[in-house]
Amino acid sequence: MPIQVSGLASGLDTDAIIAQLMAVQRRPLQLLQGKGKTEQDRLRALGDLSTRLSTLLSKVEALNLSSTLQAKRATTDTPSTQPAVLEATAGPEATVGSFQVTVVRLATATRAQSTAAVGAPVDAMVALQSAGFGTAPTSGTFTINGVSISVDVTTDTLNDVIARINGSGAGVTASLAGNRLTIAANDGITPVALGAGSDTSNFLSVTKLLASPAGTSRTSTGNLGVVQLTAPLDSARLATPLGSSTGTFRINGVEFTFDATQDSLSDVLSRINNSAAGVVAGYDSATDTVTLTHKATGSTSIDLEYVSGGDLLTSLNLLAAPQTLGQNAEFTVDGGAGPVTYYSSSNTVTDAVPGVTLKLLRESASPVTVTVSQDADAAVAAVKEFVDAYNAAVDYLRNVTRTDPTGQNRGPLSGDGGLRRIESSLRTILISPADGVTGTYTTLTQLGLSFGAVGSAVGTTNTLQLDEDRFREVLTEDPDAVARVFNALSQTEKGVMQKLAGVLEDYTKLDGVLDLREEATQDRIDDINEQVAKMEERLAAQEALLRRRFTLLETSLARLQGMQATLAGSLASILQLQD
């Protein structure tokens, strides 16, 4: 940056002089920047107006849907204190009235379950901790008939514990039959008491004896040795070996592969449930079996197919398992002419009563009365949303297009006659009859939607209003008439909302009125910004030139002042010599 000299020689405040000169030069720039701000304000206002009109259009389009004004609700007479027999929902095409439904039978899903336990039986001849129990046993003591019995899971086998029980003097005999343990009273009379608060071993729980019914004989409620659900398949204690470490099978045509060294049974079941096979796979720890249940109800079978490698379906006792086929739902509908029987593969029925969906929940010998009525609440809510959106859009439009002779309070879109006509266009449509509609009701005003009562004071009719009581009355009396006025029901008619939507689309669509205005405004802003940049560049050069010239002036004055001082000194010396 060049060194600046400000009045060192001249004594002038050259910075102030330059600032004043540049202020004059900057007036055109400031005027141009003000014009740019005006255009920016206009662009923002156009964008906000477009947003508000688009919101209004969405509310208009909602009122053009038959599901809005002709919405129906379905209710049942089942008391809230009782489990529901069915749920009913009604579409706009449903007929107002009542009918009775009796659910004779629900639809069920096809089910395939392992024909036998999939895990190997508990090994009674190895230490308890390695015997294959579903839950890891712990060392300590447990109690039978008040007698405490010790167990060490690291050294005792199940046979050891059985022998210890039988020799404990507890008056019982323990025996292992297959994969379950039984403890029976020796006298066949005294009930067997299991467990005590002082027990430190979970042996009675692990052997599933604590949950067994009280009596003189207590037997495990489930298999002792079960498949290890989270262990890799090759070490999961499957009763039937896989035959290979990898394998492929199909369920309902969907293919699954597994690696027995990495995948657990839990992994495979999760993979099935997250697939498109259409079944739910589950494991029952009580019976040590796997169940496949069809997601769809009805009598469709589950297709199981071995493909290659290890045969997991056979190891799970599923491939040859007989399937319990699902059944179809059976119900009757009585619309007043007597019950008619229907069958359905699903418990969700859409084709028994036109426009009504029935969701069957439980069987009942008594009929349930379903009543379909007009859902005025949905229609009222939609109309209120439209009224709010209309008033919000029009209020904003008035604000941004306001005029002011003084120019102090003009709106950013003031002077745009085309935009000022939006309100009158929308208002004209709202107070005009629907095209081609005849009968008692042809206008929104007759339905309770107006700009105020006839004879209202000037200035009080600028806001759209809804007479909710009147609207509900007409909607209940003749819902089709309301629908015709709003959105027409035939090709020869054109409802008010249809006409309104056409006008709003012209303003809000791509390349529509507002979009083109925004593009033109943005072009002007770009042009102004370009002019401002060039002008600022010229002004910067002008200021730099002025500073160079004033610096040169100060330098010259300083040099002259130096020369003057030298001459004065020389003259003084000459005068002294003459004296």
N, C-alpha and C positions, 0 to 999 in steps of 0.2 A: 504494500500500500504506500503511495507517495507521501512524503512529508508535507504536512499542511501548515502554512504560516498564516495566522489570523491576526492582522493589524499590528504586527510588531514594529513595522516601519511607519505605517500610515496612521496608526492609532484608531483605525476603523474596525468595527465588529463585523468582519467579513463573513463569519459563520451566520450571523443573523441576517445579513444582506442576502446571502445565498439562499437561506431558508425562505425568506420572503419572496425572492424571485421564483424559487421552485414552487412555492405555494400557488402562485399565479399560474405557473405552467401545469400544475396538477389539477386544476379545476375541471378540465374536460375528462381527466381520468376518473375523478370522484363522481362526476355525473354518470359516466359509463358504468362504474361499479355499482352505483345506486340503481341503475337500470337492470344490472345483472341480478341484484338482490330482489328486485321486483319480479323478475322472471323466475327466480328460485322459489319465491313465495307462491307464485302462480302454479309452478310445477308441483309443489307439495300439496296445494289445495286441489289440483286436478286428481292427484293420486288418492287423496283422502276421499274425495267425492266419488271416484270410481269404486273404492272399497265399500263405501256405504251403499251405493247403488247395487253393487254385486251382492252384498248381504241381503238387501231388499229383494233382489231377484231370487235368491235361494229360498226365501220365505214364500214368495209367489209360487215358485215351482213346487214347494211342499203342498200348497193349497190346490195345485193342479193334479195331485195324486188322489185317486179314489180312496186309497187307504187312509187319507187324512179326514176328509169330510164325511165319508161313509163308513168310518171305523165302527166296528161292532165289538161288544164284549160278551163273553160267555161265562156264566156262573152256574154252580151246582148247589143243590139243597142239602149237601152233606154237612152236618154240624161241625163247627171248628173243633169241637172236643173229640171227634172221632177221626180215625185215619181216613184219608181220602180214598175213594174207590177209583176215581178218575179225575183227570184235569182236562179242561176244554178251553180252546182258544178259537175265536171267530175272526175270519177275514172280512173285508168290506163287502164281499158278494154273498155273505151268509144272510139267510132270511130271518127276520125278527120273529121270535116265537119260542115255543118250548117243545121238548121231546124227552123221552125217558130211555135210559140205557141200563141194561143189566149185563154185568160182566160174568159170564158163565165160566170161562177158563182163560188164563193168561198164556201168552206165547212164551215158550221156554227155549233155551238154546241147547244144541247138541253138545254132548260131553263125553270125553274119552278119559278113562282113569286107569292107572297102572293096575294090572290084574293081581299083583303081589308086591310086597315091600321091595324097594329097589336096593336097599343097603344090605350088606352082609350081616348075619346075626352076630351078637356080641360073642367074643371069644372068652369063654370061662376059664381058660387055662393059662392066660397071660396076665401080667400085672394090670390092675384096674385102669391105670392111666393110659394103657395101650390097648385096652380091650375093645374099643370102638363105640363107647357110649356117645350119645348125641351131645351131652354136656359133660365137661371134664369133671370127674369126681375129686373130692378133697379128702385129705387124711383127717382123722379125729375120732369122735365117738358119735353114735346114734343110739336111739332108745326104742326098745320093743317091750310093751307091757311093763314098763318101768325098769327094765334091765338095760344097763349101758353096755354097748358092744363097741370095741375099738376096730379101726380099720386104717391100714397104711397103703395108700394107692401105689406106692413105688415097689412094694414087695408082695402084697396080697393079691391073689386072683379072686375071681368071683366065686369059684368053688371053695376057696379058703374061707371067704366070708359066710357062705352058706353053711359050711361045717361049723363055723364059730357060732352062728345063730342057733343052729340045732343043738349045740352043746352048751348054750348059755343058761339054760334053766328058765327061759322066758315062757315056756309052755307052748311053744309053737314049732312048726316044721316048715323050713324053707326049701323050695324046689324050683328048678329052672325047667320050664317046658317051652321048647322052641326058642323064642326070642323074648320071653317074658318071665318074670319072677313072681312066685306065689308064696305067701306066708299064711299058714292056716293054723288055727287053734287045735292043740292036740286032743282036747276033750270035745271039740265040735260044738261047744256051747258058749264058751266065753268069747266076747268080741275082742278082736285084736286091736290093741292101742299102739299107734305108731308115733314116734317123735316125742321130744321134750324140749323145753326152753333152754336147757343146758347143752343140747347137741352142738357139736363143733364140726361135724362132717355132713356133707350134703348127700350122703349115700341114698337116703330114702327118697329124695327128690330126683336124683339121677336115675334111679331104678323105677321112677314113676309110680311109686307106691303111696306116697302121701295123698295124692289126688284120687286114690281109689275109694269106692264106696265103703262105708263102715260096715263091719260084719265079722263073722267068725273066720272068714277067709278074705285076704286082700291080694289082688293081682295087679300087676303093672297095667296102667291104662294105655300104654303104647309100647311099641317095640323098643328094646333096650339098645340094640345095635342098629344104627341107621346110617344112611349115606351122609358123608361129610359135605355139606352144601357149598362151602367156600374153598375147599381144597381142590387142587388140580384133579381132573377126572381120573387120571391114572393112579391116584392115591386117595380117592374119595370113598373107598370101601364099597364099590358097586358089587352086588351079589353076582351079577352076570358080567364077566369080563368083556371089554370092548372088542378085543381081537386085533386092534391096530391103534396106533397113537393118534392118527388123524382119520377123519371121516366126513361124509357128506350125506345129508338127508333132506327131504322136502316136506313141507306142510302146506297143503292147499296150493301147490305149485311153486311156492317160494323156497329157494334153496338156502341151506345153512351148512356151514363147515365149522369144524372144531379141531383144536389141537389139544389132546389129552394131557400134554405136559404143561400147558399154560392155562387153558380154559377150565373154569370150575362149572359145576352144574348151575350155580347161580348166574354165571356169565351167560350160559346158553339160554336159560329161561328168560333173562332180560333181553337178549337178542331177539328171541321169538316175539316177546311182547312189544318190542319197538319196531317190528317189521310190518310188512303189508300182508302177512299170512292170515289175518283176520281171526286170530284166536288169542285167548288169554291163558298163559301157562303159569301154573302155580304148584308149590310143593306143600304137602300136608305132613308136618313133623309127627303128628300123632299116629298116622298110619304108614308113614314113610313111603308115600306114593306121590306121583306127579299127575296132575290133571290138566287137560286141555279143554277149554270151553269156548265154543264158537261165539264171536262177538255179535253175530246176527242171530236173532231168534228164528224159529221155524225148524223144519225137519231136514235141513241141509247137513249132509255128513261132513266130517273132517277127513280130508285126504292125506294119508301118511304114506311116505315112500322112502325106502332105503335106496341110496344111490351107490355109495362106494366106501371102502375103508372100514373103520370101526363102526359097528352097528349100535349107535346110541339108543335109537328107538326101541330096539329089542332089549337092551340093558335096562331101559326104563320100564319094560313090560307094557309098552304102548302099541307097538306095531300090530300085534294080533289081538289087541284088546277089543272086546265088543263095545260098541258105542251106544250110548243112550241118546237116541234121536230126540231133538226138540219137538215140541208140538205147536200147532197154530192156535192163536187166540180165538175164542168163540164168545160172541156177545150179541145182544139183541137191541134193536132200536125201534121204539114205538113213537111215531109222530102223531098218533091219534086214531090210526086205522088198524091198530093191532101190531104186535111185535114182529119184526122181521129179523131173521138170524143172519149174522155175518161172520166170516172167518178171515183172519189176517195172520200173516207170518210174522208181523211185528206188533208190538204193543202200542205203537204210535200209528193211529189210523187217520187217513186223510180223505178216503173215498166213500165213507159210509153216509155222511151228512154233508151236502154241498156247502163249501165255505167254512166248515168246522173241522178242527183237528182234535181228535180224542187221544189222550194218553192214558191207557189203562194201567192202573196201579195195583189193584187187588181184586180178588173174586168176591162177589156179593150176591146173595139170593134176592135181595131187595133192589128194585130199580132206583136209579139216581136220575133226578129231573135236571136237565140242562136247559137254561134259559138264555136265549140270545137277545140282546137289546142294543139300541143305539148307544155308542160311546161318545156322548156329547163332550165330555171333558177333553178328549184328544183334539176334537175339532176346535173347541173354544181356545185351548192353549195355542194351537197353530195360528188362529186368527189374531190372537193377542200379540204373538211374536211378529206377525206381519204388520200390525198397527204400530208397534213400537219401532220397527225397522223403517217404516214409511215416514213417521214423524221425525225420526233421527236424521234420515237422509234429507228431507225437505228443510228442516231447521238449519242444517249445515249448508245446504244450497243457498238459502236466503242470506246466511251470514257471509259467505264468501263472494256473493254477487251483489252485496249491498252497495248503494251509491251514496255519495255525499257531495253536494255542490261545493263545499269548502275544500274538498280533497283531503281532509284530515282523517276521515274514518271510512275510507273506501275499502271494500273487500278486495282480496287479491285477484278475484275473477270479475271484478266490476267492469261493466262495459261489454261483456260477452252476451249479446242478446240471445244467441242460440242456447246457452246454458240456462238463462233466465226462463226460457220457454219450457224447460223440463217439467217444472212444477205444474204449469197449466196443462201440459199434455197428460201427465199422470192423473191429475185431478179430474180432467174431462172424462177419462176412461172410467174412473171410479164412480162417477155420478151418472154415467150413461147406462142404458139397458144392455144386457148381454145380447149379442147378435143372434137372431133366429130363434130366440127363446120366447115362448108364449105361455100364458097361464096367469095365475094369481101373482106369482113372484117373478120379476124380470130384472130387478135392480138390487144392488147391495143395500141401498137405503131401506128397502122393504124388509131386509133381513136384519136390520139393526146396525149396519155399518155406514156411518155418515160423518159429515163435517159439522154436525150440530142440528138441533131441531129447527124446523121452519120458523122464521121470524126471530131467530137469534140476533143479538146485537152485533153491529159491525165490529169486526176485529176479534170476535169470539168463534169464528168459523174457519180458522186456519189450521186446526188440528183434527186429524182423523180420530173418530171415537167409535167405540163398540158398545152397543146396548146389549149386554150379555144376556139379560132375561129374555129380551125379544129374540135374540139369535137362538137360544136354547129352545124357545117355544116353537119357532118355525122348524128347527132341525128335528125336533121330536114329531111334529105334525107331518112334515113332508120332506124327508132327507133328500130325496131325489131332486126336488125343486131347488134346494140349496145347492146341490152339486151342479145342476144345470147352469145356475147363475154364475157360479164360480168358475167351473171348468168345462161345462157342456158335456152332454152324454151321447151326442151323435155328430156325424160329419157335417150336418146342415146347421149346426149351432157353433157359436164361439163365445165361450165364457169370458167374464170380465178379467179373470186372472190370466187367461190365455192371451188376451189383447195386451194386458199390462206387461206380460213376459216378453212379447215381441218388441215393445218399445224399449224396455230396459236392456234387452240384448243388443239392440242397435247402439246404445250408448256404451255398454261395457265390454263388448266382444273385441277380439283382436282386430285391429284396423277399424274399430268402431269410432264413434264421434269423440269420445274421451281419449282413446288411444292415439288418434291422429293429432288431437290437440296437444297431448303430452309430447309426441314426437316433434311437432313444430316448435313447442316451447323449449325442448332440449336442444334443438338445432340453434335457436336464438341464443341460448345460454352458451353453447360451444363457440358461437361466433363472437359473442361479447368477451368470453374468456381469452380468445385469440387476440382480439383487439387490445384488451387490457395488458396482455403479456408484451405485445409489441410496443405499446405506449410506455409501459414501465421500463422497457429496454431503452427507448429513446430518452426518457426522462433521466435515467441513470447516466447515460452518455452526456446529456446536457449538463447535469450537475457536476460530473467529472470535469467537463470543459471549463465551467465557471470557476471551479476550484483551481484548475491549472492557471487560468488567466489571473485570478486574484493573487495566487502564489507568485507568478511572474511579476505582477505589479509590485508586490511587497519587496521582492528581491531587487527589482530595479530601483525602487525608492531607497532601499537600504544602501545600495551601491552609490547612488547619487549623494545620499547623506554622508557616506564615508568620504567621497571625493570632496564634498563641501567642507567637511571637518579638516581634511588634509590641506586644502587651499587656505582655510582660515588660519591654520597653524603656521603655514609658510609665510602668509602675510604678516602675522604677528612677529615672526622672526626678523623679517626685513625691516619692520618698523623699529624694532629694538636696535638693530645695527645702525640705523640712521641716527638714532639718538646718541 
